[in-house]
Amino acid sequence: MTLEVTKRNMNEKPELEGIQEQEVESAPHEVNAYELVRKRASLRHSLEELGVPSSEVLADIREGRNPVEHSLKDTNRVTRKIAIGIAEQFAILEQEAAEFREKKKDKPFANLSRLQDRFDRDREVAEARLWIDEESIESELGPKYKELKLLRSDRASLNNFEVRRMREAQHNPHIMPAHGALMEMVTAEKNVLESTLVQFGRENPVIARSQELISYLRGLHEEGHIASVPSVEKYLREIETRMISGKHIFLHGPTGTGKTSLARFAAKQLTNQDPEMVYCNPQTREANIWGKTGIEPAENGAIKTVDIYGPLARAMRDGTVVIFDEFTALPKDQMVFIKGIMNAQVGDMVNVMGNGRIPIEAGFQMIFTANLKSEKNPERQELPPEIAREFEQNNLEVNYTKKEEAYDIMLARLMQADGSVDMSVYDLETTLPKLCEAITEIELAYTDKASATTTTMTESGGTAGKAPGLKKFVMTQGTVEAIFDSWKIERELRPGRQSFASFLDNRLKTGLTFKEYSEPDRILATKILASKGLLRTITAAELGLPDTVFAFNAAKESRKSSAEDLKQKSKETKHWTIRELAKLDPFGVQKQKAIDAARDLLGDEASPEKETLLAAIAEAKKRIGALGIPANHRTMLEPGSPSTPLTPEDMARLQEALKAKFSPYLLETYKDYWSYNAAQQAASKDKTPELEPPSTINYEAKKADVDAAKSGEYILNPETQGLDFENIDQDKIKVFDLSTMIGQPFDKVAKHIVDTYGKTHHILGIEYWKYLAENPTKVPPEIEKNTDGSIDQNRYYYCFGSLLRHLGGNWLVAYARWNGSGWARHGGGLGSDWDAHCRVVLLEK
């Protein structure tokens, strides 16, 4: 059978058994009946708590009376003030209810079933909107966000469908023959989806990153409460592979790594059923696991015996997953009985203690979670040899969250429903990354893997050559959740009274003063946190620790600046949109992905110039789709692409794509603005651009490099290629007069721009020169205007990100000048002098 899979059907939901619509949408601007009912119920409850009959207040509102003169007449001042506020909210809801009834007057519900369907749908929409306001997010990010969300939803649905069928096929040989053609289609669809998603991410990096963060927010609030960061996805794939094979799985790792949550989440996701749970402890007995015989009332006052199945028996009977949580907390003799079940097959009859024999149904599987016996967990039991052998090939170690993923989860925990965050620049760019680094170092110390950085920074030597370690104190995602939940409450109850930095230090103090932990543990944890610049608002005395706890260089250095200055910086709250959050990259993860892919461009030979170029090209590749590169050329630019690494020929393709973009514009410039004759046009056209960031250009050497035979050559700044100027915030286009450089030659001006602005701004080149010329009405705010609002024609806006070689062979910097109706195109040589009319155009990073 031949399958034709096209890109067109990517937006169509596959009509496959087991795949259900994951998004529920309501009509725009339509009253949500369920939300209305819940809000009214909440207001009624609040009034009743105040001792005010809600029915009387509601009657006043409906009949147009003033509640102050009727239902609230006899209340005291405080109660009346609060009740009036509630009544005002009631009035708003009554208006919405009236609008709802009016709209439905001509379209009454045909029956109770349709009314219930509408109510159920509204309930799903309202409950989803509690945590994520998709309407606001889509409004900010545009239709591309919804397109990506559908693509990823399709991929998840296809993957779940495929895994469930493959898992069923282990026990039912009829599955694959019956679904053979369908499974081929699913595989083909998945391949196309993966390719489409990779391409989408390269063309829309901010949208892709935004959707990633929103997915973490959704995961934290859905059943399971797990943010599917890359490491979690990797664990899920590992578990998925083992579940398909029907093997039982053993998850182990340090305390607080989320083993149980991961097991529950995986079981539910891969089977679409809630798993049975066995919570193991030293008192757990077989009856708690298998079940027992009980009694219940019968007719005529008699009693009868009944079989009460335990979680293991129910899982075998119903064909579901059972999770043994903290398995090594069981006594060894209780562990051993599991051995017989491990070797049983679907259809085998199993003796259930006190309940006879039951067959094992298809789908039955066991997942075990445990902390292995160690110095940290001396009370745990070692696995009996026969049990350990069963898990030899089916165990998976779950480790702590990486610092870069922990940062993303923190962002998700701080997000409001529209994906925005209200926090200072200092806290998002410094406090949170440093907290992630500290948590990682503490987790390493807890697992006896303290890094050399920890030892050096905290000046804490271990014993007998061993790195310092923590015996009991550890910070995990559970710690972060508790701190951030408390911060949300603090912000609601006492807005603006405490900075986040100060709040965080006080919450850390709560843990560090818990006397359950030994003093050596508390001292080392304090030093690690202080070495990252935290605890600056807390004294050693407040922690109940020796004064010397902060007497090491890293802590002394960070504590030099005043705690009050820190609190003030932390209090300077900014509203961050999801688009702005998506651009945060404190650990350089997004940039490094692009750099790794770009490294193939230049081979293995290392040099500072090469690294700078790689970084710039990486920035460009994030936006490479905007270059208009043909599809058959574009795949070579994508990290993770199945194609071979970039060769010199591939690099030439990239240059050809850029040449195709700029050649027509440059030829038009030479002909219509620079008055080249036919021969001069022919000599200068269709030159292949060089990619070189301004930071590596020797402008003084370029000024001396004059070669008329090379007329038409040009250099592009790789980090600005593919920028979408249509969607860039125009306030980020900055214009500088560089008044201190007046009288200086352009080569020195160029170096000054790189040195002064290179780290904070993109240096725009002919790509922006071209955009201005082709979009004369799209003028950034900082372009200078006359008093009558017209653009000043005596200003020259230079784009130092590119160089062009003129007819005489000298290098020029492109500039645009307003001529009254459009932008005239000019160029200034590197030997020219900067004057009061000159301006440079940059893009704020």
Buried (B, 14 or more C-beta within 10 A) or exposed (E): EEEEBEEEEBEEBBEBEEBEEEEBEBEEEEBBBBBBBBBBEEBBEBBEEBEBEBEBBBBBBEEEBEBBEBBBEEBEEEBBEBBBEBBEBBBEBBEBBEEBEEEBEEEEEEEEEEBEEBBEBBBBBBBBBEBBBBBBBBEBBEEBBBBBBBBBBBBBBBBBBBBBBBBBBBBBEEBBEEBEEBBBBBBEBBEBBBBBBBBBBBBBBBBBBBBBBBBBBBBBBEEBEBBBBEBBEEBBEBBBBBBBEBBBBBBBBBBBBBBBBBBBBBBBBBBEBEBBBBEBEEEBEBEBBBBBEEEEEEEEEEEEEEBBBBBBBBBBBBBBBBBBBBBBBBBEEBBEBBEEBBEBEBEEEBEBBBBEEBBBBEBBBBBBBBBBBEEBBEEBBEBBEEBEEBBEEBBBEBEBBBBBBBBBBBBBBBBBBBBBBEBBEBBBEBBBBBBBBBBBBBBBBBBBEBEEEBBBBBEBEBEEEEBBBBBEBBBBBEBBBBBBEBBEEBBEEEEEEBBBBBBBBBBBBEBBBEEEBEEBBBBBBBBBBBBBBBBBBBEBEBBEBEEEBBEBEBBEEBBEEEBEEBBBBBBEBEEBBBBBBBEBEBBEBBBBBBBEBBBBBBEEEEEEEBBBBBBBBBBBBBBBBBBEBEEEBBBBBBBEBEEEEBEEEBBEBBBBBBBBBBBEBBBBBBBEEBEBEEEBBEBBBEBEBEBBBBBBBEBBEBBEBBEEEBBBBBBBBBBBBBBEBEEBEEEBBBBBBBEEBBEBBBBBBBBBBBEBBBEEBBBBBBBBBBBBBEEBEEBBEBBEEEEEEEBEEEBBBBBBBBBBBBBEBBBBBBBBBBEEEBBBBBBBBBEBBBEEEBBBBBBEE
